[in-house]
Amino acid sequence: MAISMTNTSLAPRDLDTDAQRLCQIITPVGNLGYGFIDKQVEAELERTSKLSSPTAIILDAGSTDSGPQRLALGQTAAPRSAYTRDLAKLIKYVVKYKVPLISSSNGGDGSDEHVDLMLEIIRELAELPEYREWNLKVLAIYSSVSHERVTKRFNAGGIVGCGPAVPDLTQSDIDGATRILAQIGPEPFLEAMNANPDFDIIIGGRAYDPAPYMAYCAFNALKGKSDDLHSLSKEVLGSFGHMGKIMECGGQCATPKSIGAVADIYQDTTFTVTPLDPIAKCLPLSVAAHCLYEKTRPDILHGPGGFWNFTKAVYKQLHDGRSVRVGGAVFESYRNHGEKYHIKLEGAKISGYRAIFIGSWIDPILVSQAKETCALIKEYVAYQHSHIDEYWDLGFHVYGADDDWDPSQGGRPYKGKKGVFIVGEAIAANQELATSIASVAKLGATHGPYKGQKATSGNLGFGIGGKIEMETEECVEFCVYHLMPLEEGEQGGFPASSHEAGVANTEDGKPLFHWTEATIGKGESPLEVQATNGATGAVSKLLKKSNYKLPAYEAPQIQNNPRFLGDIAPVVRSKNAGPYEITIDILFPTKAVFDIVANSGLLTPEIFGKIYDLKMEEVIYCSFFEQALAFKATFPRRRNGKLTPSGGFLETDMHGSQQYIDLLELPLHNDLIEKIDSLPREEKIQGGANATK
């Protein structure tokens, strides 16, 4: 457990220097297939087309955030039609503005099948009459790793869990994984770019989110003459990685959140971030706070080949009021510390089959006995399946229950009490058994007796979507989320004549990854990538054509006599930090409020242990982070008292984004309230006169 106050009393470097540009990177949206605002992206391309430095469109396309089903079952993060829509627009920009397009973790998991799916979609688009001028050089980088190779390394020792909450790997985990992917670092992207400097598109498999951003910056910094990423200084790599970590989420770092963002990267190890939406703005605190997002801790970030240290990072608002200049992060290579390069492995397995029923209970007499009734239903289901030896289980999700409501305390027990929504979830060794479990459970929820029952015709309101029981098929869970040590050179990639040839030539001692090259389209000549012309209209006119608008931004401010944590913190959020951890971020509006809370004893490991039922040794990180005027705590995911990764049986919050609610009503101490009430008004408003002093 880390408990500290991060020291950031640093002399800020001059971030207003007229440094020479290295390149620009536009991220239209945080995930390919989720859609973006066309005119905002095109307006930014109009701007960058007038610059002499090169521009690329780079975006992520996947994550483990939404659970293990993509990885285990080959599902995509978005419908095929959504990828077709987004790729058609993006490739039109590639052709019109002569900029490359790079996407990683395609399809949601980055599997080989989903890399091939994107290639298939591009080929189909190129056959359409309106795209007949396309002549695209497309590279595909694959990230699967064989079970045999993982087993060999497992037997040799050295594979460890990716974090303290991840259990030790077993051979059963390896064998059970339907596929195993290795996160591509920046090296294979850089090598593929250097080998094909005239590329138009790169479709990447599962990758470390900042990897393609780092690689494109390194490609320009090294001018295509070296594959040695680490010939660049730790300050340069620190800046590239920090930028990539911010940009891979699109405009998440803006206030209000923008769908997309652009980064201008400079040759003095600084960069600027600007949201694409003209209503949004990046603030020093909002950008610094992105070091908290989805990560175990905000000051140190481990990745392929090393870790980033953000403790000396600085953030400065630029004169436009919506761009932030960033610098100061450093990258520490494991190689320089005498350690091996480690790569993250990801895999998931099928653990059973599921069926569910859904409906509502509205009778207040029944609602007050919901917990007991669910237990009786499970006993009835067990009785009806007492002849079954195969594995099964049953659980219930009851939404809207007020555990504090007690009809014996008076009031009007038959009116004014809202009903509850109930989901019965069954898992079993096969689909037929799971459906039988759900069917009997639904019968019990509909006709089961309970104490004081008056409505004897039926308890459950059901029929939503015309379904009684719903077969939800395979239940999957993460089983591989581990770090595998590599020998020198294995972190790279190599060209292959085909994907099959690449797989055949992947073996110990050789690079883990490979790429293929294809020319797609029937145009007469390849594109001249990185030409600086292509401007076709005024930026202002393009922006005026967009009908989508964000809500107006209002600076958070604290009202008099605050009572709870939610009254003084403009952001209280939770999120998964990988499949095995939940992380909490609490952001304060000004330095004055931050200091009062940091010295109050309000937020401690003991408080989090009480709220989330944790032992002190289970708290992975617990610290104030002054750069973002924030507090962060990270701990293992639990379900029914057991350490459990996201997804699987009885999951209700895959993202982990609904775990913050009890913190909103954490009571403030009287002396803390008095100190905050005594602050001048400007020290209670985010962005006020003394917000960051």
Secondary structure, DSSP 8 states (H G I E B T S, - for coil): -EEEE---------TT----EEEEEEES-SSTTS---HHHHHHHHHHHTTSSS-EEEEEE---STT-SHHHHH---SS-HHHHHHHHHHHHHHHHHHT--EEEESTTTT--HHHHHHHHHHHHHHHTSGGGTT--EEEEEEE-B--HHHHHHHHHHS--EESSTTS----HHHHHH-S-EEE-B-HHHHHHHHHH-TT--EEEE-SB-TTHHHHHHHHHHHTTTS---GGGS-HHHHHHHHHHHHHHTTTBTTSBS-BS-EEEEEETTSEEEEEESSTT-B--HHHHHGGGTTTSS-SSEEEETTEEEE-TT-EEEE-TTSS-EEEE--EEEETGGGT--EEEEEEEEEEEEEEEEEEEEE--HHHHTTHHHHHHHHHHHHHHHTTT--S-EEEEEEEES--TT--GGG-S-TTSS---EEEEEEEEESSHHHHHHHHHHHHHHHHH---TT----S-S-B--GGG-SSEEEEEEEEEEEEEEEEE-TTTTSEEE-SSHHHHHHT--TTS-SEEEEEEEES--SS---TT-S----S-HHHHHHT-----------B--SS--BHHHH-SEEEEEESSTTEEEEEEE-SSHHHHHHHHTTT-S-HHHHHHHHT--GGG--EEEEEGGGTEEEEEEE-EETTEE--SSSTT---TT-TTS-HHHHT-B--HHHHHHHHTS-GGGSBTT-TTS--
